[in-house]
């Protein structure tokens, strides 16, 4: 269908299966974060809990958008994103996926509630650095701004969760009597009070949905890297969008850039300015007077993707440069329009077909329903010194759901882990 030879077709299938395997393992590895509390407080029976969690993981991936997916893609060096050597992309994807799968399986086997996303992100950093040493690759670096953002999120989320969990437990202790049943281990034969049960089920649902919309998108991003790397003629650009709008945006970008005072630019600023103009001219050349991207030669579609990405990177550097301020003679309105055009152009490269999202949704949803018991037991029984109580379970889920919602972290497993190490102590 796509005109690939047998070797590349096999590699494509292997890569796609590897991503689905990662998401499947991610599902049963991380199910415990959502279902441990509802199972150990007898709010839901185990089988119902994992099916419920799997359903909401599925919905989280399918309806959660692609912002995190594109965040994963943009962690890689810009040069890696526009590299037309298909084997470089395949090597990177298989290296990071095999690393993540092996680690996830190992930690799952030993019942360790370790973060799948930490593993994946670490693998991406690793292949990004390794990419620098490939033949004919020079002056390449990771997207350190993205690395900084992710690292800060991973650092803040457990501290945020640790502190809030402690404060919430102290508040409950202060407001409620010590003999209140929510501070005692749940009865093995009775469900918790309706209001506690409702909170636990609601927060389990929230954590499951958020897990899908965060972790599932990572799989979507990986699939898009594969498809763009192996089949650039078909997936480098979102063919469902109109090239006429891209042409109009590129024309506006060039017009606004022409207003800049280049005499006040340094050599570095001038290099970025020149790059923007040249790439905008290329976009205009190949999108003028066409109604659909099928009219663009196949060997030029990846070039257009590269132009869009490079324009965005160069514009960021130019407009944030302290030495270029005097030369940027644009009004606030014009600068806002310029950024809007750049952002709109990104929608042509930052996308995912519906079937990719569905494939990852099914992989994560099914994985959530299988193999969950090992890590659930660790969180529910082995981290703390006593059985999980209603108050501990409710607090754990509320804080986890809140942390995801407020901080939108790349991962929240450490919030649960650090919380359990705190509240599952006998003094609580």
C-alpha positions as CSV (number, residue, x, y, z in Angstrom):
1,X,0.0,0.0,0.0
2,X,2.7,2.5,0.9
3,X,5.3,1.1,-1.5
4,X,7.7,-0.2,1.1
5,X,10.1,-3.0,0.5
6,X,9.8,-6.2,2.5
7,X,12.6,-5.2,5.0
8,X,11.1,-1.9,5.9
9,X,7.6,-3.3,6.1
10,X,8.8,-5.9,8.7
11,X,10.6,-3.2,10.6
12,X,7.5,-1.0,10.6
13,X,5.4,-3.8,12.0
14,X,8.0,-4.6,14.6
15,X,8.2,-1.0,15.7
16,X,4.4,-0.6,15.9
17,X,4.1,-3.9,17.9
18,X,6.8,-2.7,20.2
19,X,4.9,0.5,21.0
20,X,1.7,-1.5,21.6
21,X,3.6,-3.8,23.9
22,X,5.0,-0.9,25.8
23,X,1.6,0.5,26.3
24,X,0.1,-2.9,27.2
25,X,2.8,-3.4,29.9
26,X,2.4,0.2,31.0
27,X,-1.3,-0.6,31.6
28,X,-0.9,-3.5,34.0
29,X,2.3,-2.0,35.5
30,X,0.4,1.2,36.5
31,X,-3.1,-0.1,37.2
32,X,-2.2,-0.2,40.9
33,X,-2.0,3.5,41.1
34,X,-5.7,3.8,40.5
35,X,-7.2,0.5,41.9
36,X,-5.1,-0.3,45.0
37,X,-7.1,1.9,47.2
38,X,-10.6,0.9,46.0
39,X,-9.6,-2.8,46.3
40,X,-8.0,-2.6,49.7
41,X,-10.9,-0.6,51.1
42,X,-13.4,-3.0,49.6
43,X,-15.0,-0.2,47.6
44,X,-14.9,-2.3,44.5
45,X,-14.2,-6.0,43.8
46,X,-10.8,-6.5,42.1
47,X,-12.2,-7.6,38.8
48,X,-14.7,-4.8,38.6
49,X,-12.0,-2.3,39.7
50,X,-9.5,-3.2,37.0
51,X,-12.2,-3.3,34.2
52,X,-13.5,0.1,35.4
53,X,-10.0,1.5,35.4
54,X,-9.2,0.0,32.0
55,X,-12.3,1.6,30.5
56,X,-11.4,5.0,31.8
57,X,-7.8,4.6,30.7
58,X,-9.1,3.8,27.2
59,X,-11.3,6.9,27.3
60,X,-8.4,9.0,28.6
61,X,-6.2,8.2,25.7
62,X,-8.9,8.5,23.1
63,X,-10.3,11.9,24.3
64,X,-7.3,13.4,25.9
65,X,-5.8,15.2,22.9
66,X,-2.2,15.0,21.8
67,X,-0.4,17.7,23.8
68,X,1.7,15.2,25.8
69,X,2.3,13.1,22.7
70,X,3.9,16.1,21.0
71,X,5.8,16.9,24.2
72,X,7.4,13.4,23.9
73,X,8.2,14.0,20.3
74,X,9.8,17.4,21.0
75,X,12.1,16.0,23.7
76,X,14.3,14.7,20.9
77,X,16.8,17.0,19.2
78,X,15.3,19.1,16.3
79,X,17.8,17.4,14.0
80,X,16.4,14.0,14.9
81,X,12.9,15.1,14.1
82,X,13.9,16.2,10.6
83,X,16.4,13.4,9.9
84,X,15.4,11.7,6.6
85,X,17.6,8.6,7.3
86,X,14.9,6.1,8.1
87,X,17.3,3.7,9.9
88,X,18.4,6.4,12.4
89,X,14.7,6.7,13.5
90,X,14.1,3.0,13.7
91,X,17.3,2.5,15.8
92,X,16.2,5.3,18.2
93,X,12.7,4.0,18.6
94,X,13.7,0.3,19.1
95,X,16.4,1.3,21.6
96,X,14.2,3.4,23.8
97,X,11.2,1.0,23.6
98,X,13.2,-2.1,24.4
99,X,14.8,-0.4,27.3
100,X,11.5,0.8,28.7
101,X,9.8,-2.7,28.2
102,X,12.6,-4.6,29.9
103,X,12.6,-2.2,32.9
104,X,8.9,-2.3,33.2
105,X,8.7,-6.0,33.1
106,X,11.5,-6.4,35.6
107,X,10.0,-3.9,38.1
108,X,6.5,-5.5,37.6
109,X,7.9,-9.0,38.3
110,X,9.3,-7.9,41.6
111,X,6.2,-5.9,42.5
112,X,8.0,-2.5,42.5
113,X,5.7,0.5,41.8
114,X,8.2,2.2,39.5
115,X,7.4,4.9,37.0
116,X,6.9,3.8,33.4
117,X,7.2,7.4,32.3
118,X,10.4,8.1,34.1
119,X,11.8,5.0,32.2
120,X,10.5,6.2,28.9
121,X,11.7,9.8,29.3
122,X,15.1,8.6,30.5
123,X,15.3,6.4,27.4
124,X,14.5,9.3,25.2
125,X,17.2,11.4,26.8
126,X,19.6,8.5,26.2
127,X,18.8,8.0,22.6
128,X,18.9,11.8,22.1
129,X,22.4,11.9,23.4
130,X,23.4,8.7,21.4
131,X,22.1,10.4,18.3
132,X,24.9,12.9,18.5
133,X,27.4,10.1,17.8
134,X,25.8,8.8,14.6
135,X,27.8,9.1,11.4
136,X,27.3,12.5,9.6
137,X,25.5,14.0,12.6
138,X,27.2,17.2,13.9
139,X,26.4,20.0,16.4
140,X,23.3,18.2,17.7
141,X,21.9,18.6,21.3
142,X,18.9,17.5,23.2
143,X,16.0,20.0,23.6
144,X,17.3,21.0,26.9
145,X,14.5,23.4,27.6
146,X,12.0,20.5,27.4
147,X,14.4,18.4,29.5
148,X,14.3,21.2,32.1
149,X,10.5,21.4,32.0
150,X,10.1,17.7,32.4
151,X,12.7,17.4,35.2
152,X,11.1,20.2,37.1
153,X,7.7,18.6,36.8
154,X,9.0,15.2,38.0
155,X,10.7,16.9,41.0
156,X,7.7,19.1,42.0
157,X,5.0,16.5,41.7
158,X,6.2,14.1,44.5
159,X,7.0,17.0,46.8
160,X,3.6,18.6,46.1
161,X,1.8,15.3,46.7
162,X,3.8,14.5,49.9
163,X,3.1,17.8,51.5
164,X,-0.6,17.9,50.6
165,X,-1.2,14.3,51.7
166,X,0.3,15.1,55.1
167,X,-1.7,18.2,55.5
168,X,-5.0,16.5,54.5
169,X,-4.4,13.6,56.9
170,X,-3.7,16.1,59.7
171,X,-6.8,18.1,58.8
172,X,-9.0,14.9,58.9
173,X,-7.5,14.0,62.3
174,X,-8.3,17.5,63.6
175,X,-11.8,17.6,62.3
176,X,-13.0,14.0,63.0
177,X,-12.9,12.0,66.1
178,X,-10.1,9.5,66.4
179,X,-12.6,6.7,66.8
180,X,-14.2,7.5,63.5
181,X,-14.4,4.3,61.3
182,X,-12.5,6.0,58.4
183,X,-9.3,5.8,60.5
184,X,-9.6,2.0,61.0
185,X,-8.7,-0.8,58.6
186,X,-11.8,-1.7,56.5
187,X,-13.9,-4.7,57.4
188,X,-13.3,-7.7,55.2
189,X,-17.0,-8.3,54.8
190,X,-18.4,-4.8,54.5
191,X,-18.1,-2.0,51.9
192,X,-17.1,1.4,53.3
193,X,-19.7,4.1,54.1
194,X,-21.4,5.4,50.9
195,X,-19.7,8.8,51.0
196,X,-16.2,7.4,51.4
197,X,-16.9,4.8,48.8
198,X,-18.2,7.4,46.4
199,X,-15.0,9.5,46.9
200,X,-12.8,6.5,46.3
201,X,-14.5,5.4,43.2
202,X,-14.6,8.9,41.8
203,X,-10.9,9.5,42.4
204,X,-10.1,6.1,41.1
205,X,-11.9,7.1,37.9
206,X,-10.1,10.4,37.8
207,X,-6.7,8.9,38.2
208,X,-7.5,6.2,35.5
209,X,-8.7,8.8,33.1
210,X,-5.7,11.1,33.7
211,X,-3.3,8.2,33.4
212,X,-4.7,7.4,30.0
213,X,-4.6,11.0,28.8
214,X,-1.0,11.3,30.0
215,X,0.7,7.9,29.6
216,X,-1.4,6.9,26.6
217,X,-0.3,9.9,24.7
218,X,3.3,8.9,25.1
219,X,2.5,5.9,23.0
220,X,0.8,8.0,20.4
221,X,3.9,10.2,20.2
222,X,6.1,7.2,19.6
223,X,3.9,5.8,16.9
224,X,4.0,9.2,15.1
225,X,7.8,9.2,15.3
226,X,7.8,5.8,13.6
227,X,5.3,6.6,10.9
228,X,7.0,9.9,10.1
229,X,10.4,8.3,10.0
230,X,9.4,5.3,7.8
231,X,6.6,6.8,5.8
232,X,7.3,10.6,5.6
233,X,5.4,11.0,2.3
234,X,2.2,9.9,4.0
235,X,2.6,11.1,7.6
236,X,5.0,14.1,7.6
237,X,2.1,16.5,7.3
238,X,-1.6,16.3,8.3
239,X,-3.1,15.6,4.9
240,X,-6.6,16.3,6.3
241,X,-5.8,20.0,6.6
242,X,-5.8,22.6,3.9
243,X,-2.5,23.7,2.3
244,X,-4.2,27.0,1.5
245,X,-4.1,28.0,5.2
246,X,-0.5,27.0,5.4
247,X,0.3,29.2,2.3
248,X,-1.5,32.1,3.9
249,X,0.3,31.7,7.2
250,X,3.7,31.5,5.5
251,X,2.9,34.6,3.4
252,X,2.0,36.5,6.6
253,X,5.2,35.3,8.4
254,X,7.4,36.4,5.5
255,X,5.6,39.8,5.4
256,X,6.1,40.4,9.2
257,X,9.7,39.2,9.1
258,X,10.4,41.7,6.3
259,X,9.6,44.5,8.7
260,X,12.5,43.7,11.0
261,X,15.5,46.0,11.2
262,X,18.3,43.5,10.3
263,X,21.0,46.2,10.7
264,X,20.6,45.9,14.4
265,X,21.0,42.1,14.5
266,X,24.1,40.2,15.5
267,X,25.4,37.5,13.2
268,X,23.5,34.8,15.2
269,X,20.3,36.8,15.1
270,X,20.8,37.3,11.3
271,X,21.3,33.6,10.9
272,X,17.9,32.9,12.5
273,X,16.3,35.7,10.5
274,X,17.6,34.3,7.2
275,X,16.5,30.8,8.1
276,X,12.9,32.0,8.7
277,X,12.8,33.8,5.4
278,X,14.2,31.0,3.4
279,X,11.9,28.4,5.0
280,X,8.9,30.6,4.6
281,X,9.7,31.1,0.9
282,X,9.9,27.3,0.5
283,X,6.5,26.8,2.1
284,X,5.0,29.5,-0.1
285,X,6.6,27.9,-3.2
286,X,5.1,24.4,-2.7
287,X,1.7,25.3,-1.2
288,X,0.8,28.0,-3.7
289,X,-2.3,27.3,-5.8
290,X,-2.9,23.8,-4.5
291,X,-6.0,22.4,-2.8
292,X,-4.6,19.3,-1.2
293,X,-1.2,18.0,0.0
294,X,-1.3,15.1,-2.5
295,X,-0.4,17.8,-5.1
296,X,3.0,18.3,-3.4
297,X,5.7,15.9,-4.7
298,X,6.2,13.1,-2.2
299,X,9.9,13.8,-1.8
300,X,9.0,17.4,-0.8
301,X,6.5,16.7,1.9
302,X,9.1,15.9,4.5
303,X,10.9,19.0,3.5
304,X,7.8,21.1,4.3
305,X,7.6,19.4,7.7
306,X,11.2,20.3,8.3
307,X,10.6,23.9,7.2
308,X,7.6,24.3,9.6
309,X,9.6,22.9,12.6
310,X,12.7,24.9,11.8
311,X,10.7,28.2,11.4
312,X,9.2,27.6,14.8
313,X,12.6,27.0,16.5
314,X,14.3,29.9,14.8
315,X,11.4,32.2,15.6
316,X,11.7,31.2,19.3
317,X,15.4,32.0,19.3
318,X,15.1,35.3,17.5
319,X,12.2,36.7,19.5
320,X,13.7,35.7,22.8
321,X,17.2,37.0,21.9
322,X,18.3,39.9,24.1
323,X,20.5,41.2,21.3
324,X,17.6,41.2,18.7
325,X,15.3,43.5,20.7
326,X,16.3,46.7,18.9
327,X,15.8,45.2,15.5
328,X,12.3,43.7,16.2
329,X,10.2,46.7,15.1
330,X,6.8,45.1,15.5
331,X,3.9,46.2,17.5
332,X,2.4,43.9,20.2
333,X,-0.4,43.1,17.9
334,X,1.9,42.1,15.1
335,X,4.1,40.0,17.4
336,X,0.9,38.3,18.7
337,X,-0.2,37.6,15.1
338,X,3.3,36.3,14.2
339,X,3.2,33.8,17.1
340,X,-0.3,32.8,16.2
341,X,0.8,32.0,12.6
342,X,3.7,29.9,13.9
343,X,1.4,28.1,16.3
344,X,-1.1,27.4,13.6
345,X,1.6,26.0,11.3
346,X,2.6,23.5,14.0
347,X,-0.9,21.9,13.7
348,X,0.3,20.6,10.3
349,X,3.1,18.6,12.0
350,X,1.7,18.0,15.5
351,X,-1.2,15.6,14.9
352,X,-2.2,12.0,15.1
353,X,-4.6,10.0,13.0
354,X,-7.7,8.6,14.8
355,X,-6.6,5.0,14.3
356,X,-3.2,5.6,16.0
357,X,-5.0,7.0,19.1
358,X,-7.5,4.0,19.0
359,X,-4.7,1.5,18.7
360,X,-2.9,2.9,21.8
361,X,-6.2,3.3,23.7
362,X,-7.0,-0.4,23.2
363,X,-3.4,-1.5,24.1
364,X,-3.4,0.6,27.4
365,X,-7.0,-0.3,28.3
366,X,-6.5,-4.1,27.9
367,X,-3.2,-3.9,29.7
368,X,-4.8,-2.2,32.6
369,X,-7.0,-5.3,33.1
370,X,-4.2,-7.8,33.2
371,X,-1.2,-8.4,35.5
372,X,-2.2,-5.8,38.1
373,X,-2.0,-7.9,41.3
374,X,1.7,-7.8,42.0
375,X,2.0,-4.0,42.4
376,X,-1.4,-3.6,44.0
377,X,-0.2,-5.9,46.8
378,X,3.0,-3.9,47.2
379,X,1.1,-0.6,47.5
380,X,-1.7,-2.0,49.6
381,X,0.4,-4.2,52.0
382,X,4.1,-4.0,51.8
383,X,5.0,-0.3,51.8
384,X,3.3,0.6,55.0
385,X,3.3,-1.1,58.4
386,X,-0.5,-1.5,58.6
387,X,-3.5,-2.2,56.4
388,X,-4.8,0.7,54.3
389,X,-7.6,2.6,56.0
390,X,-10.5,4.4,54.4
391,X,-8.9,7.8,55.2
392,X,-5.6,6.8,53.8
393,X,-7.1,5.4,50.6
394,X,-9.3,8.5,50.0
395,X,-6.4,10.8,50.7
396,X,-4.1,8.9,48.4
397,X,-6.5,9.1,45.5
398,X,-7.6,12.7,46.1
399,X,-4.0,13.9,46.2
400,X,-2.9,11.8,43.1
401,X,-5.9,13.1,41.1
402,X,-5.3,16.7,42.3
403,X,-1.6,16.6,41.4
404,X,-2.3,15.4,37.9
405,X,-4.9,18.1,37.4
406,X,-3.0,21.0,39.0
407,X,0.6,20.3,37.9
408,X,-0.1,18.2,34.8
409,X,3.1,16.2,35.6
410,X,4.6,13.8,33.2
411,X,4.2,11.2,35.8
412,X,2.6,10.9,39.2
413,X,3.7,7.4,40.4
414,X,6.1,8.9,42.9
415,X,3.2,10.9,44.5
416,X,1.5,7.6,45.4
417,X,4.7,6.0,46.5
418,X,5.9,8.8,48.7
419,X,2.4,9.2,50.1
420,X,2.1,5.6,51.0
421,X,5.5,5.7,52.7
422,X,4.2,8.5,54.8
423,X,0.6,7.7,55.7
424,X,0.8,3.9,55.9
425,X,2.8,4.2,59.1
426,X,1.4,3.1,62.4
427,X,1.5,6.6,63.8
428,X,-1.2,7.5,61.3
